[in-house]
Amino acid sequence: MDAIIKKIIEIINNKMVKNKIMSTIQRYHVASGSYYVGESKPLILEAVLGTCVGLAMCDPENGIGGISHLLLAEPRSRTDSFKPEKYATTGLPIFLNALVQAGASPGNLSAWIAGGALVGPLADYDLELDIGGQTAERVLEFLANKKINVKKSETGGFFTCNLNLNMQTWECTIEPVGFGKLGPENRARMPTADEINQTMVRLQPIPQVALKILRIIHEDNYDLSALTEEIRKDQVLSARTLKLCNSVYFGSRYRIASLEHALVYLGQKLLIKFVISASVNNFFNQVGMGYSLCKGGIFHHAVGTAVIAEKIAEAAGKASPSLAYMAGLLHDIGKVVLDQYIQGVFPLFYRELYEAGKNFSEAERTILGFDHSGVGTTLAQQWSFPDSLLETIAFHHKPEDAVQHRELVHIVYLADLLMSRFHAGLEVERLNTDALSTRLETLGLSMKKFPDIVDMIPLKVLESSPEMALMRD
């Protein structure tokens, strides 16, 4: 008996030691367009990859390794904001040099490649969209020229994945995004319309002052003093806005004490972004981990889509950039309503998307009887959203069905697609790309220009903090 007790105590102690070791290991997210190189330490590097390509390399003998997260195969334009780390042709030499400078020997390096998913099912004439494939080819060519051993390469397909490098054991893994959330498959119970309505009633709504600002932007009727007065009426929102301004935009250099000061330093349009984003953040904070793959995933995705939509609107000249920003920010509000229902049946939802091959709305309707676009539209109608936002929420997965604001809806669709493919890992998503060519044409864009559109994505959008995306480039 004493021997059994002693063995049990030994097992418990070993488990406690193992748990303690695991708890001390930190994780570092390598954002798209960047790389990380370091010495051996209790750290796991992670790159979440959709169309982007990730390259992990390590020299265990000298205890050096890192990950490079590549956006495109080669530079599309040389602007003032050009960052060579984004591209395979310019970023890989920098990454290899950083490894060598840290103490790695090129002859000892091993490599793992992942990502490079296709934008969608492609016809022969759509090969211009195989951005990930082109990037992966450049990576393989570079490694072959440098005679670096490739241990594993998993690129292509239609799914996002995690590339993880343990900086202590030098173990490298590639696994599907969301795989860690899979467990026993629970039987789905479709919520009733009354249950959905009750969920809407229980939600803390977007503040009335924010809704008023949305209508002002929709009507393109700005009155500086009126806007400031409306914001000031909501003391909680005013405080959140000032906190966001101070913590994100200025850091410790300045202290903004009032909305008037914020207007002077930020300008009207940027202040409005902070106000609306502060409002929406609180709204999205009501969700759990149904759709999200990380904490705050839905809000991260919303801000990124908003920033990209604004950029596309500026480039295409087909809609007001401010309106495009607001539409991108609010396009997924229906997910807040349905999140709790998805959370309970996530394994089934995941398999409907990735094994049955259904698009996002089809999978939602199959499991819940509702989709987030329809539920979001109902919620937006209850809150008296302007028509432009109603159409965006209703049709952002099928923009050709929009009537009055087709170009705006197409812009948000494209921004949503770019976020889901080039900043994967925030939330589970699968957009229909069958009609992508005609959808681009609606905005005066073409398949050949698609890599240029990708190159427009501000790198701040691809960083971990959504608030960073609000800052000027």
C-alpha positions as CSV (number, residue, x, y, z in Angstrom):
1,M,0.0,0.0,0.0
2,D,2.8,2.4,0.9
3,A,4.5,1.7,-2.5
4,I,1.2,2.6,-4.3
5,I,0.8,5.8,-2.3
6,K,4.4,6.7,-3.0
7,K,3.8,6.1,-6.7
8,I,0.7,8.3,-6.7
9,I,2.6,11.1,-5.0
10,E,5.4,10.8,-7.6
11,I,2.9,11.0,-10.5
12,I,1.2,14.1,-8.9
13,N,4.5,15.8,-8.3
14,N,5.7,15.1,-11.9
15,K,2.4,16.5,-13.2
16,M,2.7,19.6,-11.1
17,V,6.3,20.1,-12.3
18,K,5.2,19.7,-15.9
19,N,2.3,22.1,-15.5
20,K,4.6,24.6,-13.8
21,I,7.0,24.4,-16.8
22,M,4.1,24.8,-19.3
23,S,2.8,27.8,-17.4
24,T,6.1,29.6,-17.7
25,I,6.2,29.2,-21.5
26,Q,4.9,32.3,-23.2
27,R,3.5,32.7,-26.7
28,Y,4.5,35.4,-29.2
29,H,2.3,36.1,-32.3
30,V,4.4,36.9,-35.4
31,A,2.2,39.3,-37.3
32,S,2.0,39.3,-41.1
33,G,4.8,41.4,-42.7
34,S,7.2,40.8,-39.8
35,Y,9.7,38.3,-38.4
36,Y,11.1,37.2,-35.0
37,V,14.6,35.8,-34.3
38,G,15.9,34.8,-30.9
39,E,17.9,32.5,-28.7
40,S,16.7,29.4,-26.9
41,K,14.1,30.3,-24.3
42,P,10.7,29.2,-22.9
43,L,8.7,30.8,-25.8
44,I,6.5,29.5,-28.5
45,L,6.4,31.5,-31.7
46,E,3.1,31.4,-33.6
47,A,2.1,32.6,-37.1
48,V,-1.6,32.2,-38.1
49,L,-1.6,31.7,-41.8
50,G,-4.3,32.0,-44.5
51,T,-3.0,33.2,-47.9
52,C,0.2,34.4,-46.2
53,V,3.2,32.0,-46.0
54,G,5.1,31.3,-42.8
55,L,8.7,30.1,-42.7
56,A,10.2,28.7,-39.5
57,M,13.9,28.1,-39.3
58,C,16.1,27.0,-36.4
59,D,19.7,25.9,-35.6
60,P,19.3,23.7,-32.5
61,E,23.0,23.2,-32.1
62,N,23.6,27.0,-31.6
63,G,20.2,27.6,-30.0
64,I,18.9,30.1,-32.6
65,G,15.5,30.2,-34.4
66,G,12.6,32.3,-35.6
67,I,9.6,32.7,-37.9
68,S,9.1,35.0,-40.9
69,H,5.4,35.8,-41.8
70,L,5.3,36.8,-45.5
71,L,2.4,38.7,-47.1
72,L,3.3,38.6,-50.8
73,A,5.9,37.1,-53.2
74,E,7.4,40.4,-54.3
75,P,6.9,44.2,-53.8
76,R,4.1,45.7,-55.8
77,S,5.0,49.4,-55.3
78,R,7.8,51.4,-53.6
79,T,6.0,53.9,-51.4
80,D,7.1,55.8,-48.4
81,S,5.6,53.0,-46.2
82,F,7.5,50.3,-48.1
83,K,8.5,47.5,-45.7
84,P,10.8,44.8,-47.2
85,E,9.9,42.2,-44.5
86,K,6.4,41.8,-46.1
87,Y,7.7,40.2,-49.3
88,A,9.5,36.9,-50.0
89,T,12.1,38.4,-52.4
90,T,13.2,41.1,-50.0
91,G,12.2,39.7,-46.6
92,L,13.9,36.3,-46.8
93,P,17.5,37.6,-47.1
94,I,16.8,39.9,-44.1
95,F,15.4,37.0,-42.1
96,L,18.3,34.7,-42.9
97,N,20.8,37.5,-42.1
98,A,19.1,38.1,-38.7
99,L,19.4,34.4,-37.9
100,V,23.1,34.4,-38.8
101,Q,23.8,37.6,-36.9
102,A,22.2,36.0,-33.8
103,G,24.6,33.1,-34.0
104,A,23.0,30.5,-36.3
105,S,25.1,28.6,-38.8
106,P,23.4,28.3,-42.3
107,G,24.6,24.7,-42.6
108,N,22.8,23.8,-39.4
109,L,19.4,25.4,-40.3
110,S,16.2,23.4,-40.8
111,A,13.1,24.9,-42.3
112,W,9.3,24.4,-42.1
113,I,6.9,26.1,-44.5
114,A,3.1,26.6,-44.1
115,G,0.2,28.7,-45.4
116,G,-0.3,29.9,-48.9
117,A,-4.0,29.0,-49.0
118,L,-5.8,29.8,-52.2
119,V,-8.2,32.8,-52.3
120,G,-10.9,30.5,-53.6
121,P,-11.7,27.7,-56.1
122,L,-9.9,29.0,-59.1
123,A,-10.4,28.6,-62.9
124,D,-7.4,28.7,-65.2
125,Y,-7.9,32.4,-65.9
126,D,-7.8,33.2,-62.1
127,L,-4.3,32.0,-61.5
128,E,-3.3,35.6,-60.7
129,L,-5.1,35.0,-57.4
130,D,-2.8,32.2,-56.3
131,I,-0.9,34.7,-54.2
132,G,0.1,32.2,-51.6
133,G,1.3,29.7,-54.2
134,Q,3.6,32.3,-55.7
135,T,5.0,33.3,-52.3
136,A,5.6,29.6,-51.4
137,E,7.5,29.1,-54.7
138,R,9.8,32.0,-53.9
139,V,10.4,30.6,-50.4
140,L,11.3,27.1,-51.8
141,E,13.6,28.7,-54.4
142,F,15.4,30.7,-51.8
143,L,15.9,27.7,-49.5
144,A,17.1,25.6,-52.3
145,N,19.7,28.2,-53.4
146,K,20.9,28.5,-49.8
147,K,21.0,24.7,-49.5
148,I,18.8,24.8,-46.4
149,N,17.0,21.6,-45.5
150,V,13.2,21.7,-45.6
151,K,11.8,19.4,-43.0
152,K,8.2,19.9,-43.8
153,S,6.1,22.0,-46.3
154,E,2.3,22.2,-46.1
155,T,1.1,24.9,-48.4
156,G,-2.0,25.5,-50.6
157,G,-5.5,24.2,-50.0
158,F,-8.3,26.4,-48.7
159,F,-7.8,26.4,-45.0
160,T,-6.0,28.5,-42.5
161,C,-3.3,27.0,-40.2
162,N,-1.0,27.7,-37.3
163,L,2.7,27.4,-37.6
164,N,4.3,27.0,-34.2
165,L,8.0,26.9,-33.2
166,N,8.9,26.0,-29.7
167,M,12.1,28.1,-29.0
168,Q,13.1,25.7,-26.2
169,T,12.7,22.2,-27.7
170,W,12.9,23.4,-31.4
171,E,9.8,21.4,-32.2
172,C,7.8,22.8,-35.1
173,T,4.1,22.0,-35.7
174,I,1.6,22.9,-38.4
175,E,-2.1,22.4,-37.6
176,P,-5.5,23.8,-38.8
177,V,-6.7,27.0,-37.2
178,G,-9.5,26.2,-34.7
179,F,-8.4,22.6,-34.3
180,G,-7.7,23.2,-30.6
181,K,-11.4,24.1,-30.0
182,L,-12.6,20.8,-31.4
183,G,-14.1,18.4,-28.9
184,P,-17.1,16.1,-28.7
185,E,-19.7,17.0,-31.2
186,N,-22.9,18.0,-29.4
187,R,-26.3,17.6,-31.0
188,A,-27.4,21.0,-32.3
189,R,-30.7,22.5,-31.2
190,M,-32.0,25.2,-33.5
191,P,-33.0,28.3,-31.5
192,T,-36.5,29.6,-32.0
193,A,-37.3,33.1,-33.4
194,D,-38.5,34.1,-30.0
195,E,-35.2,33.0,-28.4
196,I,-33.2,35.1,-30.9
197,N,-35.4,38.1,-30.2
198,Q,-34.9,37.7,-26.5
199,T,-31.2,37.6,-27.0
200,M,-31.4,40.9,-28.9
201,V,-33.4,42.4,-26.1
202,R,-30.8,41.4,-23.5
203,L,-27.9,42.8,-25.4
204,Q,-26.4,46.1,-24.3
205,P,-27.0,48.3,-27.4
206,I,-24.7,50.6,-29.2
207,P,-25.1,54.1,-27.5
208,Q,-27.7,56.4,-29.0
209,V,-25.1,59.1,-29.5
210,A,-23.1,56.7,-31.7
211,L,-26.1,55.9,-33.7
212,K,-26.7,59.6,-34.3
213,I,-23.2,60.0,-35.5
214,L,-23.6,57.1,-37.9
215,R,-26.7,58.8,-39.4
216,I,-24.8,62.1,-39.7
217,I,-22.0,60.3,-41.6
218,H,-24.5,58.6,-43.8
219,E,-26.0,61.9,-44.7
220,D,-22.6,63.4,-45.1
221,N,-23.7,66.4,-43.0
222,Y,-21.0,67.2,-40.6
223,D,-21.4,69.9,-38.0
224,L,-18.3,70.0,-35.8
225,S,-19.9,71.7,-32.8
226,A,-23.0,69.5,-33.0
227,L,-20.9,66.3,-33.1
228,T,-18.9,67.3,-30.1
229,E,-22.0,68.2,-28.2
230,E,-23.6,64.9,-29.0
231,I,-20.5,63.0,-27.8
232,R,-20.4,65.1,-24.6
233,K,-23.9,64.0,-23.7
234,D,-22.7,60.5,-23.0
235,Q,-20.2,60.8,-20.2
236,V,-19.2,57.1,-20.3
237,L,-18.6,57.2,-24.0
238,S,-16.6,60.5,-23.7
239,A,-14.4,58.9,-21.0
240,R,-13.8,55.8,-23.1
241,T,-13.0,57.9,-26.1
242,L,-10.4,60.0,-24.2
243,K,-8.9,56.9,-22.7
244,L,-8.5,55.4,-26.1
245,C,-7.0,58.6,-27.5
246,N,-4.5,58.8,-24.7
247,S,-3.5,55.1,-24.6
248,V,-3.3,54.4,-28.3
249,Y,-2.6,57.6,-30.3
250,F,-0.3,59.7,-28.1
251,G,1.1,57.3,-25.5
252,S,2.9,59.3,-22.9
253,R,3.8,62.3,-25.1
254,Y,0.6,64.2,-24.6
255,R,-2.4,64.1,-22.3
256,I,-5.7,64.9,-23.9
257,A,-8.1,66.2,-21.3
258,S,-11.2,67.1,-23.3
259,L,-13.0,66.4,-26.6
260,E,-12.0,69.8,-27.8
261,H,-8.3,69.0,-27.4
262,A,-8.9,65.6,-29.1
263,L,-10.4,67.5,-32.1
264,V,-7.4,69.8,-32.3
265,Y,-4.8,67.0,-32.2
266,L,-6.7,64.2,-34.1
267,G,-8.9,66.1,-36.5
268,Q,-12.6,65.5,-36.9
269,K,-12.6,62.2,-39.0
270,L,-10.1,60.4,-36.8
271,L,-11.9,61.5,-33.6
272,I,-15.2,60.0,-35.0
273,K,-13.4,56.7,-35.6
274,F,-12.3,56.6,-32.0
275,V,-15.8,57.4,-30.8
276,I,-17.5,54.8,-32.9
277,S,-14.8,52.2,-32.2
278,A,-15.1,52.8,-28.5
279,S,-18.9,52.2,-28.8
280,V,-18.6,49.1,-30.9
281,N,-15.8,47.6,-28.7
282,N,-18.2,47.6,-25.7
283,F,-20.9,46.0,-27.8
284,F,-18.6,43.2,-29.2
285,N,-17.3,42.5,-25.7
286,Q,-20.6,40.8,-24.9
287,V,-19.6,37.8,-27.0
288,G,-17.9,34.6,-25.8
289,M,-15.8,32.2,-27.8
290,G,-18.3,31.0,-30.3
291,Y,-17.0,32.5,-33.5
292,S,-13.7,33.9,-32.1
293,L,-10.5,32.0,-32.2
294,C,-8.8,34.4,-29.9
295,K,-9.9,36.8,-27.2
296,G,-11.7,39.8,-28.8
297,G,-11.5,38.1,-32.2
298,I,-14.8,39.5,-33.6
299,F,-13.8,43.1,-32.6
300,H,-10.3,42.7,-34.0
301,H,-11.8,41.5,-37.3
302,A,-14.3,44.4,-37.4
303,V,-11.7,47.1,-36.9
304,G,-9.4,45.5,-39.5
305,T,-12.3,45.2,-42.1
306,A,-13.2,48.9,-41.4
307,V,-9.6,50.1,-42.0
308,I,-9.2,48.1,-45.2
309,A,-12.7,49.1,-46.5
310,E,-11.7,52.8,-46.0
311,K,-8.5,52.2,-48.0
312,I,-10.4,50.5,-50.8
313,A,-13.0,53.2,-51.0
314,E,-10.2,55.8,-51.2
315,A,-8.5,53.9,-54.0
316,A,-11.6,53.0,-56.0
317,G,-13.4,56.3,-55.5
318,K,-16.7,54.4,-55.4
319,A,-18.0,55.3,-51.9
320,S,-17.3,57.7,-49.1
321,P,-14.2,56.4,-47.1
322,S,-15.8,57.4,-43.8
323,L,-19.0,55.5,-44.6
324,A,-17.0,52.5,-45.8
325,Y,-15.1,52.5,-42.5
326,M,-18.4,52.5,-40.5
327,A,-19.9,49.8,-42.7
328,G,-16.9,47.6,-42.3
329,L,-16.9,48.1,-38.5
330,L,-20.6,47.0,-38.2
331,H,-21.0,44.4,-40.9
332,D,-20.9,41.4,-38.5
333,I,-23.1,42.7,-35.6
334,G,-25.4,39.6,-36.1
335,K,-22.6,37.4,-34.8
336,V,-23.0,39.0,-31.3
337,V,-26.5,37.7,-31.3
338,L,-25.7,34.2,-32.5
339,D,-22.3,33.7,-30.7
340,Q,-23.8,31.9,-27.7
341,Y,-25.6,29.4,-30.0
342,I,-22.5,28.7,-32.1
343,Q,-20.3,28.2,-28.9
344,G,-22.2,25.1,-27.9
345,V,-21.9,23.4,-31.3
346,F,-18.6,24.7,-32.5
347,P,-17.2,21.2,-33.6
348,L,-20.3,20.7,-35.7
349,F,-20.1,24.2,-37.2
350,Y,-16.4,23.8,-37.9
351,R,-17.0,20.5,-39.8
352,E,-19.8,22.0,-41.8
353,L,-17.4,24.6,-43.0
354,Y,-14.3,22.7,-43.6
355,E,-15.4,19.1,-44.2
356,A,-18.8,19.6,-45.8
357,G,-17.4,22.6,-47.7
358,K,-20.3,24.9,-47.0
359,N,-20.0,28.7,-47.1
360,F,-20.4,30.6,-43.8
361,S,-24.1,31.5,-44.2
362,E,-25.0,28.0,-45.3
363,A,-23.4,26.4,-42.3
364,E,-25.1,28.8,-39.9
365,R,-28.6,28.1,-41.5
366,T,-28.0,24.4,-41.4
367,I,-27.2,24.3,-37.7
368,L,-29.1,27.3,-36.3
369,G,-31.8,28.0,-38.9
370,F,-30.5,31.6,-39.0
371,D,-27.4,33.3,-40.4
372,H,-25.6,36.3,-38.9
373,S,-26.5,38.6,-41.9
374,G,-30.2,38.1,-41.5
375,V,-30.1,38.5,-37.7
376,G,-27.8,41.5,-37.9
377,T,-30.2,43.2,-40.3
378,T,-33.1,42.7,-37.9
379,L,-31.0,44.2,-35.1
380,A,-29.9,47.1,-37.3
381,Q,-33.6,47.8,-38.2
382,Q,-34.5,47.9,-34.6
383,W,-31.8,50.5,-34.0
384,S,-32.9,52.5,-37.0
385,F,-29.6,52.2,-38.9
386,P,-29.4,54.1,-42.2
387,D,-30.1,52.2,-45.4
388,S,-26.4,52.0,-46.4
389,L,-25.5,50.1,-43.3
390,L,-28.6,47.9,-43.5
391,E,-27.7,46.7,-47.0
392,T,-24.0,46.1,-46.0
393,I,-25.0,44.0,-43.0
394,A,-27.6,42.1,-45.1
395,F,-25.6,41.4,-48.2
396,H,-21.8,41.5,-47.4
397,H,-21.5,37.8,-48.2
398,K,-23.4,38.2,-51.5
399,P,-22.9,41.9,-52.5
400,E,-24.6,41.6,-55.9
401,D,-27.9,41.3,-54.1
402,A,-27.6,44.9,-52.8
403,V,-29.8,47.4,-54.6
404,Q,-29.1,51.0,-53.5
405,H,-25.6,50.8,-52.2
406,R,-24.0,48.0,-54.3
407,E,-20.6,49.5,-54.5
408,L,-20.3,50.1,-50.7
409,V,-21.4,46.5,-50.0
410,H,-18.9,45.2,-52.6
411,I,-16.1,47.2,-50.8
412,V,-17.0,45.7,-47.4
413,Y,-17.2,42.2,-49.0
414,L,-13.7,42.6,-50.4
415,A,-12.3,44.1,-47.1
416,D,-13.9,41.1,-45.2
417,L,-12.3,38.7,-47.7
418,L,-8.8,40.3,-47.3
419,M,-9.1,40.2,-43.5
420,S,-10.1,36.6,-43.4
421,R,-7.3,35.5,-45.8
422,F,-4.4,37.7,-44.8
423,H,-5.1,38.1,-41.1
424,A,-6.5,34.7,-40.3
425,G,-6.9,33.3,-36.8
426,L,-9.2,36.0,-35.3
427,E,-12.5,34.2,-36.0
428,V,-13.7,31.2,-38.0
429,E,-14.7,32.5,-41.4
430,R,-15.3,31.2,-44.9
431,L,-16.4,33.6,-47.7
432,N,-17.7,32.6,-51.1
433,T,-15.3,33.6,-53.8
434,D,-17.0,32.0,-56.8
435,A,-18.0,35.4,-58.3
436,L,-14.9,37.3,-57.1
437,S,-13.9,38.4,-60.7
438,T,-17.3,40.2,-61.3
439,R,-17.3,41.6,-57.8
440,L,-14.0,43.2,-58.4
441,E,-15.2,44.6,-61.7
442,T,-18.1,46.3,-59.9
443,L,-15.4,48.5,-58.2
444,G,-13.5,49.1,-61.4
445,L,-10.8,46.6,-60.3
446,S,-9.5,43.4,-61.9
447,M,-8.0,40.1,-61.0
448,K,-4.6,41.3,-62.2
449,K,-4.8,44.1,-59.7
450,F,-5.7,41.9,-56.8
451,P,-2.1,41.6,-55.4
452,D,-1.9,45.5,-55.5
453,I,-5.1,45.6,-53.4
454,V,-3.5,43.2,-50.9
455,D,-0.4,45.4,-50.8
456,M,-2.7,48.3,-49.7
457,I,-3.5,46.7,-46.4
458,P,-2.0,48.8,-43.7
459,L,0.4,46.8,-41.6
460,K,-1.1,48.1,-38.4
461,V,-4.2,46.1,-39.3
462,L,-2.1,43.0,-39.2
463,E,-0.7,43.6,-35.7
464,S,-2.3,42.0,-32.6
465,S,-4.0,45.1,-31.2
466,P,-7.1,46.3,-33.0
467,E,-6.6,49.8,-31.6
468,M,-3.3,50.0,-33.5
469,A,-5.3,49.9,-36.7
470,L,-7.0,53.2,-35.8
471,M,-3.8,55.1,-35.9
472,R,-2.7,57.0,-39.0
473,D,-0.1,55.2,-41.1
